[in-house]
Amino acid sequence: MGGQYRITGDKYPRMRRPRRRGRLVLMVVASVAVLGVGGWGTLQLIDVFTGGGKQAAAAGPKADCATKASPSASASTGANAAVPKPAQITVNVYNATPRSGLAKSTADELKKRGFRIGDVGNASAQFDKKVKGTGILLGPAASLDTSLPVLATQLTGAERRTDAGRKGSTVDLIIGTAFKDLTAKTAADKALAALSGPAPTATATPRSCS
């Protein structure tokens, strides 16, 4: 350039476009906010018209949590309540072996353990010398789940039988050839306590949900 003004030095001013990055960020934030508000409003309208809010309240929080059965120590009113005590059971004792005196000694021991004793003697021809095991417990059909299990606690391994035509509640203990002695009283008492004790019942409890 001519005249009195001259450009000196080796640095020259450069022209740059103004930065618009700040405006761009602001526009993106504003767009996201608008979309979020619009989506929330749409969901609210859907809940209003479909009744989703009422259904969720009725179902309760975490309604899909399953229940879990757990045992309870409460007494059962089922079979255990029907188990009689030894004092309520009358037992006939018959000896089906060649050994003498077994019926009386066995009857005396059962009496000490609380049972009522009926007839004592030799077995009938139907069973005499024909019982190979420790013994047979015989009673009416109703005794299968009542008197016979109680008597069975006194003679381990005895066979249980019922006679549908038999009347009354008296049961028979027929001593077999494998008989040595009644079950030890300690073990018999333990088995009797387990038989007549309360049975645990399953109660439904809600499973914890996370």
C-alpha positions in Angstrom: 0.0 0.0 0.0 1.2 3.5 -0.7 1.0 6.5 1.5 2.1 7.2 4.9 0.6 3.9 6.4 2.6 0.8 5.9 2.3 -2.7 7.3 5.5 -3.8 8.8 6.6 -7.0 10.5 6.1 -10.7 9.6 2.7 -11.3 11.4 -0.6 -10.7 9.7 -4.2 -10.7 11.2 -6.2 -13.8 10.3 -10.0 -13.8 9.9 -11.9 -16.7 11.7 -15.5 -17.7 11.7 -17.2 -17.2 15.1 -17.5 -20.5 17.1 -21.0 -22.0 17.2 -20.2 -25.0 19.4 -22.0 -23.5 22.4 -25.2 -23.0 20.4 -25.1 -26.6 19.1 -24.8 -28.1 22.6 -27.7 -25.9 23.8 -29.9 -27.0 20.9 -29.2 -30.7 21.6 -30.0 -30.3 25.3 -33.2 -28.5 24.5 -34.3 -31.3 22.0 -33.7 -34.1 24.5 -35.7 -32.2 27.2 -38.6 -31.7 24.7 -38.6 -35.4 23.8 -38.5 -36.5 27.4 -41.5 -34.4 28.4 -43.4 -35.6 25.4 -42.8 -39.2 26.2 -43.8 -38.8 29.8 -47.0 -37.2 28.8 -47.8 -40.0 26.4 -47.3 -42.6 29.1 -49.6 -40.7 31.4 -52.3 -40.6 28.8 -52.0 -44.4 28.2 -52.4 -45.1 31.9 -55.5 -42.9 32.1 -57.3 -44.6 29.2 -56.2 -48.2 30.0 -56.6 -48.1 33.8 -53.1 -49.3 34.3 -52.7 -47.4 37.5 -55.7 -49.1 39.2 -54.6 -52.5 38.1 -51.1 -52.0 39.5 -52.5 -50.8 42.8 -54.8 -53.8 43.0 -52.1 -56.3 42.2 -49.9 -54.8 45.0 -46.1 -54.4 44.9 -44.2 -57.3 43.6 -47.4 -59.4 43.1 -45.5 -62.0 41.1 -43.6 -63.2 44.1 -44.4 -66.9 44.7 -45.2 -68.5 48.1 -43.1 -71.1 49.7 -44.4 -73.9 51.9 -42.6 -74.4 55.1 -43.3 -77.0 57.9 -45.1 -75.9 61.0 -44.9 -77.6 64.4 -48.6 -77.3 65.0 -50.5 -80.5 65.9 -52.3 -82.2 63.1 -55.9 -83.3 63.4 -55.4 -86.2 61.0 -54.2 -89.7 61.6 -52.0 -88.9 64.6 -55.1 -87.7 66.6 -56.7 -91.2 66.1 -53.7 -93.1 67.5 -54.9 -94.7 70.8 -52.9 -95.0 74.0 -51.8 -98.5 75.1 -54.3 -98.4 78.0 -57.1 -98.2 75.3 -55.9 -101.3 73.5 -56.9 -104.9 74.6 -54.4 -107.5 73.3 -54.9 -111.3 73.1 -51.5 -113.1 73.3 -51.2 -116.5 71.6 -48.2 -118.7 71.3 -47.7 -120.4 67.9 -44.3 -121.9 68.8 -43.3 -125.3 70.4 -41.8 -123.3 73.4 -44.1 -123.2 76.4 -44.7 -120.1 78.6 -44.1 -117.5 75.9 -47.7 -116.3 75.8 -47.9 -115.6 79.5 -44.5 -114.0 79.9 -45.1 -111.8 76.9 -48.6 -110.8 78.2 -47.1 -109.9 81.6 -44.6 -107.6 79.9 -47.2 -105.9 77.7 -49.3 -105.3 80.8 -46.4 -103.6 82.5 -46.1 -101.3 79.5 -49.7 -100.2 79.8 -51.7 -102.5 77.5 -54.8 -104.3 78.5 -54.6 -108.1 78.3 -57.4 -110.3 77.0 -57.0 -114.0 76.3 -53.6 -115.7 76.8 -52.8 -119.2 75.5 -51.8 -121.4 72.5 -52.6 -120.2 68.9 -55.3 -121.9 66.9 -54.6 -124.6 64.4 -54.7 -121.9 61.6 -51.4 -120.4 63.0 -49.9 -123.0 65.3 -46.3 -123.7 64.3 -47.0 -121.8 61.0 -45.7 -118.4 61.9 -42.1 -118.2 60.7 -41.4 -114.6 61.7 -41.3 -112.8 65.0 -45.1 -112.7 65.1 -48.4 -111.6 63.5 -50.5 -108.7 64.7 -54.1 -109.4 63.8 -57.1 -107.2 64.2 -60.3 -105.8 62.6 -60.0 -103.5 59.5 -60.4 -100.4 61.7 -57.3 -101.3 63.6 -54.9 -101.0 60.6 -54.1 -97.3 61.3 -55.0 -97.2 65.0 -54.3 -100.1 67.4 -52.0 -102.3 65.2 -49.3 -99.5 64.7 -49.2 -99.0 68.5 -48.8 -102.7 69.2 -46.2 -102.9 66.4 -43.9 -100.6 68.4 -43.6 -103.4 71.0 -42.5 -106.1 68.5 -40.1 -105.1 65.7 -40.6 -107.0 62.5 -44.1 -108.3 63.3 -46.5 -108.8 60.3 -49.7 -106.8 60.4 -53.0 -108.4 59.2 -56.6 -107.4 59.3 -59.8 -109.5 59.2 -62.7 -107.6 57.5 -65.3 -109.9 59.2 -63.9 -109.4 62.7 -66.0 -107.4 65.2 -64.9 -105.3 68.1 -61.5 -103.6 68.7 -59.4 -106.3 70.4 -56.2 -107.2 68.6 -54.1 -110.4 68.7 -50.4 -110.9 69.1 -49.5 -114.3 67.7 -45.9 -115.2 68.6 -43.8 -116.8 65.8 -40.9 -119.1 65.8 -38.4 -116.2 65.2 -39.5 -114.5 68.4 -36.9 -113.9 71.1 -38.3 -111.1 73.1 -40.3 -107.9 72.9 -38.6 -104.8 71.6 -36.6 -103.1 74.4 -38.8 -100.8 76.3 -36.6 -97.7 75.7 -36.7 -98.2 71.9 -40.5 -99.1 72.1 -41.2 -96.0 74.1 -39.3 -93.8 71.6 -41.2 -95.4 68.6 -44.5 -94.9 70.4 -43.8 -91.2 71.1 -42.9 -90.6 67.5 -46.1 -92.4 66.4 -48.5 -90.5 68.7 -46.7 -87.1 68.7 -47.9 -84.1 66.6 -47.1 -84.3 62.9 -45.7 -81.1 61.2 -48.1 -79.5 58.7 -47.1 -77.4 55.7 -48.1 -73.7 55.9 -47.6 -71.3 53.0 -45.4 -68.3 53.7 -44.5 -65.6 51.2 -41.1 -65.8 49.7 -38.9 -62.7 50.1 -38.6 -60.7 46.9 -35.6 -58.7 46.0 
